[in-house]
Amino acid sequence: MKYITHLCRILVGGLFIFSGLIKLNDPLGFSYKLQEYFSEDVLNLPSLMPYALGFSVFVVVLEVVLGVFLLIGYKPKFTVWSLFAMIVFFTFLTFYAWYFDKVKDCGCFGDFLPMKPIESFIKDLILLALIIVLLIGLRHIKPLLGKFPTTILALLGFLGSLWFGYHVLMHLPTWDFRAYNVGANIEEGMETPEDAAKAVVEYAWKFNVNGEEKIITTNGSYPTVDGEYVGVETNIIDEGYDPPIKDFSIESDDEDLTEQFLNEENVIMIVSYSLETAETEGMHAIKAATDKAIKNGYTVIGLTASGADVKQKTNATYNLNFDWYLCDEKAIKTIVRANPGIVKLKKGTVTQKVHWNDIDDLELPVVERKPGRRLL
C-alpha cells in the first residue's frame, strides 16, 4: 500500500501541477470557459459571470498549489481532502457537460490539449480513483524534508503561482497554443483541405406506419417508406476535420473585407472584443502607437464586436485615426488575451502580438506604402 500510495501521489501531484500551469498560463481563457459554464444554457448561473476571472485565478492557483503540496508532503490531510473536494467538483462539471451535451470542450488543459466532455469525464473518474487511494493510504504521505524547509517550499509554490498568474494577465500568455500564435497564417487556418475527413452524420427517420412508429437509419438520404413522416433526429458519429480558425472576419457595414486585409503587406490590427469595457489606459496607449504606425506606412484597422455608435464614440474620445470593423466576439477573444491588444500582420501571417502594457515593444520600422493602398 505504501508504494501504491507514493505512485498515486506522483501521478496526481504531477497532473494537477501540469493542468494548473497550462490554465494559469492563460487565466483569461479559462475565465471565458467558466463564463460558458455559468451561462443560462449550461448551469444557469449568470450572476456569477462577472466574477469568472476571479474564480479562474483562484481555481488554477489552488490546483497548482495543491499539486505542489502533495509532492512535497505539506499538510497531507488538508491537501488530500482538498484534492478530493476539487476532483468531485470537476467530475460533476465534466459529467454535466457530457451527459447534457452543453459544453464541447471542458477547458481542462486549455488550448494545449482540447478534450471532449466524455474524455474529460473519464479522466476525472481516474483521478478520483487515484485520490481515493491517497485517502486510504494517507498515513504513508510524509514530508520530503523537515518541517521548516517543506513550509518554505510550500510558500514559494504559492507565491510563484500568484506571480505567474499576475504576469500573464498584465502581459500575454507565456506559451501561445491558439491558432493565432505568432507565425500562423489566418487565411490558411480557415481553409479546409480537399482531402480532409468529412463529417459522418447518422439520420434516424421516424414514420408512422399503420399506427406504429418505425425508425429507419440512413447516412442522410431520405428513405422510401409507405407511411406518414413524423420527424428526424441526427447523431454526429465523426465530426470530421475542424478548421483551427472559425468565425474570423473583417466586415464593414456593407461588405466583407477579410480577404483584402489578409493580403495586405503590413497591417496593424487593434483588437477589442468590447470597446465598452476596453481599458482606458490601453486605449490611450494605442493612440500614439497607431499614429506612428500610419506615419511609417502601415495599414491600421480595428477589430471589435461593438456597435457602430460605440465605434464612433471611441474614436472621438481617444482621437483615433483608423476605422473599426466587425468580427465575432468569441473569435476576437481568441486572437489576443488583452482588451485592447495589438496584432501585426504580413499578408495574413501573425508576426507580432503585444498586450497594451507592452505597446512600446511593438516593432514599427518604416515600410513602403504600396500604390492604391487604403489610407485610414
Secondary structure, DSSP 8 states (H G I E B T S, - for coil): -HHHHHHHHHHHHHHHHHHHHHHHT-HHHHHHHHHHHHSTTTT--GGGGGGHHHHHHHHHHHHHHHHHHHHHTSSHHHHHHHHHHHHHHHHHHHHHHHHTT--S---TTTTTS---HHHHHHHHHHHHHHHHHHHHTGGG---SS-HHHHHHHHHHHHHHHHHHHHHHHHS--SS--STTSTT-BHHHHH---TT----EEEEEEEEEETTEEEEEEESS-----SSEEEEEEEEEEE-----S--S---B-SS-B-HHHHHT-SSEEEEEES-TTSS-HHHHHHHHHHHHHHHHTT-EEEEEESS-HHHHHHHHHHHT--SEEEE--HHHHHHH-SSSSEEEEEETTEEEEEEEGGGGGG---------TT----
